[in-house]
Amino acid sequence: MTMAAMFFKHMKFFLVPRPADLVRVGVFEGVVCSEVLEHTADDAALAEALLRITAGTLAVTTPWTRVSDPGHLRVYTERSLRALFERPSEPGDVRVEMRDKFLYLTYARTG
């Protein structure tokens, strides 16, 4: 059990080895992906999978600056993060805020 699962017993947590496997967990009204995207080899595939399982709101966080974590494959700008989630095939309102060292993206499905 992860620390997050111990603290937030009312929530579901999934460890999914590949983005394509994410669709097997179901569809949820609210989805959170925190500090994962920058570690993922195929971030576009993960973004697509997250949109597919989000029926309502998706929240994504990622650093916008280099941090001392060798597992980070990339650093996003507000523009590059937004581009991953703005898709004509997935109608939604995408907002990105920058606070401290992090970008906070929210996606609210509109269609």
C-alpha positions as CSV (number, residue, x, y, z in Angstrom):
1,M,0.0,0.0,0.0
2,T,1.3,3.4,-0.9
3,M,1.5,6.3,1.6
4,A,-1.2,8.1,-0.4
5,A,-3.5,5.1,-0.2
6,M,-2.9,5.0,3.6
7,F,-3.8,8.7,4.1
8,F,-6.7,8.8,1.6
9,K,-8.6,5.6,2.2
10,H,-11.7,6.9,0.5
11,M,-9.8,7.3,-2.8
12,K,-8.7,4.7,-5.4
13,F,-5.1,4.5,-6.5
14,F,-3.7,2.6,-9.5
15,L,-0.2,1.7,-10.4
16,V,-0.3,1.2,-14.2
17,P,2.9,0.1,-16.0
18,R,1.9,1.5,-19.5
19,P,-0.5,4.4,-20.4
20,A,-2.5,2.0,-22.7
21,D,-3.4,-0.1,-19.6
22,L,-4.9,2.9,-17.8
23,V,-8.2,2.6,-19.7
24,R,-8.8,-0.8,-18.0
25,V,-9.3,0.9,-14.6
26,G,-12.6,2.5,-15.5
27,V,-13.9,6.1,-16.0
28,F,-14.0,8.5,-13.1
29,E,-15.7,11.8,-12.4
30,G,-12.4,13.1,-10.9
31,V,-8.8,12.1,-11.7
32,V,-5.5,13.3,-10.2
33,C,-2.1,12.7,-11.8
34,S,0.5,14.4,-9.6
35,E,4.2,14.4,-10.3
36,V,4.0,11.6,-12.9
37,L,3.9,13.1,-16.3
38,E,7.5,14.3,-16.3
39,H,8.7,10.7,-15.5
40,T,6.8,9.1,-18.4
41,A,8.6,8.2,-21.6
42,D,5.4,8.7,-23.7
43,D,3.8,11.7,-22.1
44,A,1.4,12.2,-25.0
45,A,0.1,8.6,-24.6
46,L,-0.4,9.2,-20.9
47,A,-2.2,12.5,-21.5
48,E,-4.5,10.7,-24.0
49,A,-5.2,7.9,-21.5
50,L,-6.0,10.3,-18.7
51,L,-8.5,12.2,-20.9
52,R,-10.1,8.9,-21.8
53,I,-10.8,7.9,-18.1
54,T,-11.9,11.4,-17.1
55,A,-15.7,12.0,-17.1
56,G,-15.5,15.3,-15.2
57,T,-12.4,16.9,-14.0
58,L,-8.7,16.0,-14.3
59,A,-5.9,17.6,-12.2
60,V,-2.3,17.3,-13.3
61,T,0.8,18.7,-11.5
62,T,4.3,18.9,-12.7
63,P,7.4,21.0,-12.0
64,W,8.1,23.8,-14.4
65,T,11.8,24.0,-13.4
66,R,14.6,21.4,-13.1
67,V,14.6,19.7,-9.8
68,S,17.2,17.3,-8.3
69,D,15.4,14.1,-9.4
70,P,17.2,12.1,-12.0
71,G,14.0,10.4,-13.0
72,H,12.6,13.5,-14.7
73,L,12.7,13.1,-18.4
74,R,11.5,16.7,-19.3
75,V,10.4,20.0,-17.9
76,Y,7.2,21.6,-19.1
77,T,6.3,25.1,-19.9
78,E,2.7,26.4,-19.5
79,R,2.3,26.2,-23.2
80,S,3.8,22.6,-23.7
81,L,1.7,21.2,-20.8
82,R,-1.5,22.9,-22.2
83,A,-0.7,21.4,-25.7
84,L,-0.8,17.9,-24.3
85,F,-4.4,18.2,-23.1
86,E,-6.0,20.6,-25.6
87,R,-7.6,18.3,-28.2
88,P,-10.5,18.8,-30.6
89,S,-11.6,15.2,-30.1
90,E,-11.8,15.7,-26.3
91,P,-13.9,18.8,-25.7
92,G,-12.9,20.4,-22.4
93,D,-11.8,23.6,-20.7
94,V,-8.0,23.5,-20.0
95,R,-6.5,25.9,-17.5
96,V,-2.9,26.0,-16.4
97,E,-1.5,28.0,-13.3
98,M,2.1,28.4,-12.3
99,R,2.8,28.5,-8.5
100,D,6.1,28.2,-6.9
101,K,8.0,25.5,-8.8
102,F,4.9,23.7,-10.2
103,L,2.4,23.9,-13.0
104,Y,-1.2,23.0,-12.1
105,L,-3.4,21.9,-15.0
106,T,-7.1,21.4,-14.7
107,Y,-9.2,19.9,-17.4
108,A,-13.0,20.1,-17.2
109,R,-14.9,18.0,-19.7
110,T,-17.5,20.1,-21.5
111,G,-18.9,17.6,-24.0
